[in-house]
Amino acid sequence: MSRVDSGFVDSSESTNLRIPNLRMEVLSQEDVRRIHRASLEVIETVGVCFPSVRALGILEEAGAAVDRESQIARIPGRIIEEALAKAPPSYVLCARDPALDLPLDGEHSYLSTDGCGVEVIDLDTGERRRSTKQDVAESALVADYLPQIAFYWPIVAAQDCPPQTRSLHELEAAWNNTTKHVQTECVITAREAEAAIELAAAIVGGREELRKRPILSIMQCTISPLGQDGGSLEAALVAAEAGLPVGFMTMASCCSTGPATLAGNLVVGNAEVIAASALIELACPSAPIFYAAAQTAMDLRSGGYTGGGPEDYLFGWATNQLADFYRIPLSMGAFATGAKQPDWQAALDNALAGLMPVLSGADMLTGAGLLYGSRILSYKQLLLDCEIYDVIQATVRGIEVNEETLALDAIKAVGVRGNYLTHKHTLKHMRERWVPSLVDRRSYSVWEEDGRRGAREWAREKAKWILANHRPQPLEPRLREELSNIIDKGQGTRDKGQEASIIP
């Protein structure tokens, strides 16, 4: 097993056990330990708000000091550490197609979309509009086609569906249009969680089979500073009981919902995540959990969310060291630029925000395809983000040095002022070199003759081609009907427009 084996113990050897070949750290092991100790002190002395009767009961039974009126639990550090030590260090995110299963084993970094966007840049008109269930379906279809997207997170909200079952409509649209693993952060009540489990179980053949093959994972957001959402906690507990992987994401922001200093912000966010994660392990020992983070810094001019900047890149770098310290996988908000269109700002944000967590070995990166800080879906940006991720993956593989790659025989055979084009060594290795899909390497004159079109135009055309031509393995009609019936139970009669998510 590649993930660090010694929980809460500093190990210099462990930093070399995970790919990529290039590995960088922004925190020393002593820095990590200090953040951990500070987080435990905050949890034990300040406390964390758990607005859930069930969650407070679990914590109190475990030995936490619970104030029912304020809903604040002060949890001894020993309880946090003992609970987190029960979490499995590796497990598999299963897919509808088993060939697309994703082992979270410390050996891979996977790219995903992100969730809860509310608008779409229409591919035909180029105008911004409100998102619908059809957009969930179509984005799932495009994500299914793109090899860089390892799993799908409903990227926008199905705002044309009833709020009480919106998250279920999004899952239905996803599973009708992708065979990859699906993750969601929109299941925020116990009732929704039960229904989501019913949907997933129907697809895999029952609850016991779902426990063996969890094709769904649940992300929940904390409420910074030092708070949780009651419905989300209860949904996470229901999901964990069913064997679904569960993660908690902090979005603590320097100067507003977290301290101005980066280390202080890490302490607040870390306290939120490990307190909620410990709750899950206290309730369901050995439940698969993951650490999630999208910390940032408040824009000092507007007070708004930045969605890019040096603080974000450093947080992406540091958070994986914390997740490794606890021996649990990490999901890192890495793309989702603050830019309003696919431009140089988007490229800068996403290239650096993607590179840092991959260099530190993050398991999951989210946010591909979103603009304006996770608000707007852009298909152009989605395809451009995949190109950025391709560059990152090729870069972090590093340089392999051995007898074959030193190429001495080829160098001697070609000699001085020769040519390697037809040498067998070139033919053997040439496909290892990176080839762009959207980066424009044509001559200037060819670019001019083509109307000065480039990556953004090609990305738009490719997205339209995918929507018109790609069709993943569909769900059986009987199963589609069963999913619809499960959702109908929670909302009454289904509106006509809500079937649009099923792409024939």
C-alpha positions in Angstrom: 0.0 0.0 0.0 1.4 3.3 -1.0 -0.4 5.6 1.3 1.5 6.5 4.5 1.1 3.6 7.0 1.9 5.3 10.3 -1.0 7.5 11.3 -0.1 10.8 13.1 3.6 9.9 12.9 6.2 11.9 10.9 8.0 9.7 8.4 10.6 11.2 6.0 10.5 8.0 4.0 6.8 8.2 3.3 7.1 11.3 1.2 8.8 9.3 -1.5 6.1 6.5 -1.7 3.5 8.2 -3.9 3.6 9.3 -7.5 4.1 11.7 -9.2 7.8 11.2 -9.8 8.2 14.9 -9.0 7.2 15.6 -5.4 7.2 18.9 -3.5 6.2 20.0 -0.1 5.3 23.4 1.3 5.2 22.3 4.9 7.8 20.6 7.0 6.7 17.6 9.0 7.0 19.7 12.1 4.7 22.3 10.5 2.1 19.6 9.8 2.3 18.4 13.4 1.9 22.0 14.7 -1.2 22.5 12.6 -2.6 19.2 13.8 -1.9 20.1 17.5 -3.4 23.6 17.0 -6.5 22.1 15.4 -7.0 19.7 18.2 -6.7 22.5 20.7 -9.3 24.5 18.8 -11.7 21.6 18.7 -11.3 20.9 22.4 -11.3 24.4 23.8 -13.4 26.5 21.3 -15.4 23.6 19.9 -17.3 23.0 16.7 -21.0 23.6 16.1 -22.9 20.4 15.2 -26.6 21.4 14.7 -27.9 17.9 14.7 -29.4 16.1 17.7 -28.1 12.8 16.3 -24.6 14.1 15.8 -24.4 15.6 19.3 -25.6 12.4 20.8 -22.9 10.4 19.1 -20.2 12.9 20.2 -21.5 13.0 23.8 -21.5 9.2 24.0 -17.9 9.2 22.8 -16.8 11.6 25.6 -17.2 15.1 24.1 -18.5 18.0 26.2 -21.8 18.9 24.5 -23.7 22.1 25.0 -27.2 21.3 23.6 -28.3 25.0 23.6 -25.5 26.3 21.5 -25.0 22.9 19.7 -21.3 23.2 20.2 -19.2 20.1 21.0 -15.8 20.3 22.5 -14.1 17.1 21.6 -10.9 15.9 23.3 -8.0 15.4 20.9 -7.6 11.8 21.9 -11.1 11.0 20.7 -10.4 12.8 17.3 -7.2 10.9 16.8 -8.6 7.5 17.8 -11.6 8.0 15.5 -9.5 9.0 12.5 -7.2 6.1 12.9 -10.1 3.8 12.1 -10.6 5.3 8.6 -9.3 3.1 5.7 -6.3 4.6 4.0 -7.4 3.4 0.6 -10.5 2.2 -1.1 -12.1 2.3 -4.6 -14.6 4.8 -6.1 -16.6 2.4 -8.2 -18.2 3.2 -11.5 -21.2 1.9 -13.4 -18.5 0.5 -15.8 -16.1 -1.5 -13.6 -13.3 -0.7 -16.1 -13.6 2.9 -14.9 -13.2 2.2 -11.2 -10.8 4.5 -9.4 -8.5 3.2 -6.6 -7.8 5.9 -4.1 -4.5 4.3 -3.1 -2.0 7.2 -3.1 -0.9 6.2 -6.6 -3.1 8.5 -8.7 -4.4 12.0 -9.1 -7.9 12.1 -10.7 -9.6 15.1 -12.3 -13.3 15.8 -11.9 -15.9 18.4 -12.5 -17.2 20.4 -9.6 -20.8 21.0 -8.4 -23.6 23.5 -7.8 -23.0 25.9 -10.6 -26.1 27.9 -11.4 -25.5 29.2 -14.9 -24.3 28.0 -18.3 -22.6 29.7 -21.2 -24.8 28.4 -24.0 -22.8 26.7 -26.7 -25.1 28.0 -29.5 -25.7 31.6 -28.4 -22.7 32.3 -26.3 -25.0 33.9 -23.8 -25.2 33.2 -20.0 -28.4 31.5 -18.8 -29.9 29.7 -15.9 -28.9 26.0 -15.6 -31.4 23.1 -16.0 -31.6 19.4 -15.7 -30.8 19.1 -19.4 -27.5 20.9 -18.7 -26.7 18.3 -16.0 -27.3 15.6 -18.6 -25.3 17.2 -21.4 -22.4 18.0 -19.1 -22.4 14.4 -17.9 -22.3 13.2 -21.5 -19.3 15.5 -22.3 -17.5 14.4 -19.1 -18.1 10.8 -20.0 -16.3 11.3 -23.3 -13.3 13.2 -22.0 -10.6 10.7 -20.8 -9.1 13.3 -18.5 -12.3 13.5 -16.4 -12.1 10.5 -14.1 -15.5 10.9 -12.4 -18.5 13.1 -12.7 -19.8 15.6 -10.2 -23.1 17.2 -11.4 -21.5 20.5 -12.5 -24.7 22.7 -12.4 -28.0 22.6 -10.6 -31.2 21.3 -12.1 -33.0 24.5 -11.3 -36.1 23.5 -13.3 -36.8 20.6 -10.8 -38.5 20.8 -7.4 -36.0 21.8 -4.7 -36.9 18.8 -2.5 -35.8 16.3 -5.1 -33.4 18.4 -7.2 -30.4 16.5 -6.1 -32.1 13.2 -7.1 -32.9 14.6 -10.6 -29.2 15.5 -10.9 -28.1 12.0 -10.0 -30.7 10.5 -12.5 -29.4 12.8 -15.3 -25.8 11.8 -14.4 -26.3 8.1 -14.4 -28.3 8.2 -17.7 -25.3 9.8 -19.4 -22.1 8.6 -17.9 -20.7 5.2 -16.9 -18.1 6.9 -14.6 -18.3 7.2 -10.8 -20.6 10.0 -9.7 -20.1 12.3 -6.7 -22.5 14.9 -5.3 -22.5 17.7 -2.7 -26.2 18.5 -3.1 -27.6 15.6 -1.0 -28.1 17.6 2.2 -30.8 15.9 4.2 -31.2 12.4 5.6 -34.3 11.9 3.4 -32.4 12.8 0.2 -29.5 10.5 1.2 -31.9 7.6 1.7 -33.4 8.2 -1.8 -30.0 8.7 -3.4 -28.9 5.3 -1.9 -32.0 3.7 -3.3 -31.2 5.1 -6.7 -27.6 3.8 -6.6 -28.7 0.4 -5.2 -31.2 0.0 -8.0 -28.4 0.4 -10.5 -25.9 -2.0 -8.9 -28.5 -4.6 -7.8 -29.2 -3.9 -4.2 -27.8 -2.4 -1.0 -25.4 -5.1 -0.2 -24.0 -4.9 -3.7 -23.8 -1.1 -3.3 -21.7 -1.6 -0.2 -19.3 -3.7 -2.2 -19.4 -1.3 -5.2 -20.1 2.3 -4.2 -20.9 4.0 -7.5 -21.8 7.2 -5.5 -19.8 9.3 -3.1 -21.1 12.2 -1.0 -19.3 15.5 -0.5 -20.5 17.9 2.3 -19.4 21.4 3.0 -18.6 22.7 6.4 -19.7 26.2 7.5 -16.7 28.3 8.3 -15.7 29.2 10.9 -15.9 26.1 13.0 -19.4 25.0 12.0 -21.3 22.2 10.3 -24.6 22.0 8.5 -27.1 19.8 10.4 -28.8 18.3 7.4 -25.5 17.6 5.7 -24.2 15.8 8.8 -27.3 13.6 9.0 -27.1 12.9 5.2 -23.4 12.0 5.6 -24.2 9.6 8.5 -26.9 7.9 6.4 -24.5 7.6 3.5 -21.7 6.2 5.7 -24.0 3.6 7.1 -24.7 2.4 3.6 -21.0 2.2 2.8 -20.7 5.2 0.6 -17.5 7.3 0.7 -18.1 10.6 2.5 -16.0 13.7 2.6 -16.2 17.1 4.2 -14.9 20.2 2.4 -13.8 23.4 4.1 -13.9 26.7 2.2 -12.5 28.9 5.0 -11.4 32.2 3.5 -8.6 34.3 4.9 -9.8 37.6 6.5 -13.5 36.6 6.5 -14.3 33.1 7.6 -10.8 32.3 8.6 -7.7 34.1 10.0 -5.8 36.4 7.7 -2.7 34.2 8.0 -2.4 31.1 5.8 -1.4 28.9 8.8 -4.3 30.1 10.8 -6.7 29.5 8.0 -5.4 26.0 7.7 -6.0 25.4 11.4 -9.7 26.5 11.2 -10.4 24.5 8.0 -8.5 21.5 9.3 -10.5 21.6 12.6 -13.8 21.6 10.7 -12.8 18.7 8.5 -11.3 16.4 11.1 -14.1 17.0 13.6 -16.8 16.0 11.1 -14.7 13.1 9.8 -14.2 11.9 13.4 -18.0 12.0 13.8 -18.4 9.6 10.9 -15.8 7.2 12.2 -17.4 7.2 15.7 -20.8 6.3 14.2 -19.5 3.9 11.5 -15.9 2.7 12.3 -13.9 2.0 9.2 -16.2 4.0 7.0 -14.5 5.3 3.8 -14.0 9.0 4.2 -12.0 11.7 2.4 -10.6 15.1 3.3 -11.8 17.9 1.1 -10.7 21.5 0.9 -11.1 24.6 -1.3 -9.6 27.3 1.0 -9.0 30.7 -0.4 -8.5 34.4 0.6 -11.1 37.1 0.6 -10.7 39.7 -2.1 -9.6 42.7 -0.2 -11.3 45.2 -2.5 -14.8 43.6 -2.8 -14.9 41.1 0.1 -15.8 38.4 -2.5 -14.6 34.9 -3.2 -11.5 35.0 -5.3 -11.3 31.6 -7.0 -7.6 31.9 -7.8 -4.4 33.4 -6.5 -1.2 32.5 -4.7 -3.1 31.6 -1.5 -5.2 29.1 -3.3 -2.2 27.4 -4.8 -0.4 27.2 -1.5 -3.5 25.8 0.2 -3.7 23.2 -2.5 -0.1 22.3 -1.8 -0.4 22.2 1.9 -3.8 20.4 2.4 -2.6 17.2 0.9 0.2 17.0 3.5 -2.5 17.2 6.1 -4.6 14.5 4.5 -1.5 12.3 4.2 -0.9 12.9 7.9 -4.3 11.5 8.7 -3.9 8.7 6.1 -7.1 9.5 4.2 -7.5 10.5 0.6 -7.9 14.2 -0.4 -10.3 15.9 -2.8 -8.9 19.4 -3.6 -10.8 22.2 -5.2 -8.2 23.0 -7.8 -9.7 24.4 -11.0 -13.0 26.6 -11.0 -11.1 29.8 -11.8 -12.4 33.2 -10.8 -12.2 34.3 -14.4 -15.4 35.2 -16.2 -14.4 33.7 -19.5 -11.8 31.2 -20.9 -8.9 33.7 -21.0 -5.4 34.2 -19.8 -6.6 34.6 -16.2 -8.4 31.2 -16.4 -5.3 29.6 -17.8 -3.1 31.1 -15.1 -5.4 30.1 -12.3 -6.1 26.6 -13.4 -2.5 25.7 -14.4 -1.1 26.7 -11.1 -4.0 25.6 -9.0 -3.9 22.2 -10.7 -0.1 21.8 -10.6 0.4 22.4 -6.9 -1.9 19.6 -5.5 -0.7 17.1 -8.2 2.9 17.8 -7.1 1.9 17.1 -3.5 0.0 13.9 -4.6 -3.6 14.9 -4.2 -6.0 12.0 -5.0 -8.9 14.0 -6.5 -9.0 17.5 -8.1 -12.3 19.2 -8.8 -13.6 22.2 -10.6 -12.9 21.5 -14.3 -15.2 23.5 -16.6 -16.4 26.2 -14.2 -15.9 29.9 -14.4 -16.5 32.8 -12.0 -15.6 30.8 -8.9 -17.7 27.7 -9.5 -20.8 29.6 -10.7 -20.8 29.2 -14.5 -20.4 26.1 -16.7 -18.4 26.7 -19.8 -17.8 23.8 -22.2 -14.9 25.7 -23.7 -13.3 25.9 -20.3 -14.0 22.3 -19.6 -12.0 21.1 -22.6 -9.3 23.7 -22.0 -9.0 22.5 -18.4 -8.5 18.9 -19.7 -5.7 20.2 -21.9 -4.1 21.9 -18.9 -4.4 18.7 -16.9 -2.7 16.8 -19.7 0.2 19.1 -19.5 0.4 18.8 -15.7 0.3 15.0 -15.9 3.0 14.9 -18.5 5.2 17.3 -16.5 5.0 15.6 -13.1 6.0 12.2 -14.6 9.5 13.7 -14.5 12.5 12.3 -16.4 13.2 8.6 -16.3 16.9 7.7 -16.5 18.0 4.2 -17.3 20.0 2.3 -20.0 17.1 2.5 -22.5 16.3 6.2 -22.0 20.0 7.3 -22.1 19.8 6.1 -25.7 23.6 5.6 -26.1 23.2 3.0 -28.8 21.0 5.4 -30.8 23.4 8.3 -30.3 26.3 6.3 -31.4 24.5 5.0 -34.5 23.3 8.4 -35.6 26.6 10.0 -34.9 27.5 13.6 -35.7 25.0 15.7 -37.6 22.8 12.8 -38.3 19.0 12.4 -37.9 17.0 10.4 -35.5 13.7 10.5 -37.4 13.9 6.9 -38.8 15.9 5.3 -36.0 14.2 2.4 -34.3 14.7 4.0 -30.9 12.7 7.0 -32.1 9.9 4.8 -33.5 9.8 2.9 -30.2 9.5 6.0 -27.9 8.0 8.8 -30.0 4.5 8.2 -28.8 5.7 8.9 -25.3 6.0 12.6 -26.2 3.1 14.9 -25.4 0.8 15.8 -28.3 -1.6 18.7 -27.8 -5.3 18.6 -28.7 -6.0 22.4 -28.4 -2.6 24.1 -28.0 -1.9 25.7 -31.4 1.5 24.9 -32.8 0.7 25.8 -36.4 2.7 28.4 -38.3 1.6 32.0 -38.2 0.6 32.0 -41.8 -1.6 28.8 -41.4 -3.2 30.4 -38.4 -4.0 33.5 -40.4 -5.4 31.5 -43.3 -7.7 29.7 -40.8 -9.3 33.0 -39.8 -7.1 33.3 -36.7 -9.1 30.6 -34.9 -7.5 28.7 -32.1 -8.1 26.8 -28.9 -11.4 28.4 -27.8 -13.0 27.9 -31.1 -11.7 24.3 -31.4 -13.0 23.6 -27.9 -16.4 24.8 -28.7 -16.5 22.7 -31.9 -15.3 19.6 -30.1 -17.9 20.0 -27.3 -20.7 20.3 -29.9 -19.4 17.2 -31.7 -19.3 15.2 -28.4 -22.9 16.2 -27.7 -24.0 15.2 -31.2 -22.1 11.9 -31.4 -21.1 10.4 -28.1 -23.5 7.9 -26.5 -22.3 5.9 -23.5 -23.8 2.5 -22.5 -27.4 3.4 -21.6 -29.3 2.2 -18.6 -31.9 -0.4 -19.4 -35.4 1.0 -19.9 -36.6 -1.0 -16.9 -34.0 0.6 -14.7 -34.7 4.1 -16.1 -38.3 3.7 -15.1 -37.3 2.5 -11.6 -35.1 5.6 -11.1 -38.0 7.8 -12.2 -40.3 6.0 -9.8 -38.0 6.5 -6.8 -37.9 10.2 -7.5 -41.6 10.4 -8.1 -42.2 9.0 -4.6 -40.6 12.1 -3.1 -42.3 14.8 -5.3 -45.6 13.6 -6.5 -46.4 13.9 -10.2 -43.4 14.4 -12.5 -43.4 17.5 -14.7 -43.2 16.9 -18.4 -39.9 18.8 -18.9 -38.1 16.8 -16.4 -37.6 13.8 -18.7 -35.3 15.9 -20.9 -32.2 14.6 -19.1 -32.5 11.2 -20.8 -30.5 11.4 -23.9 -31.4 8.7 -26.4 
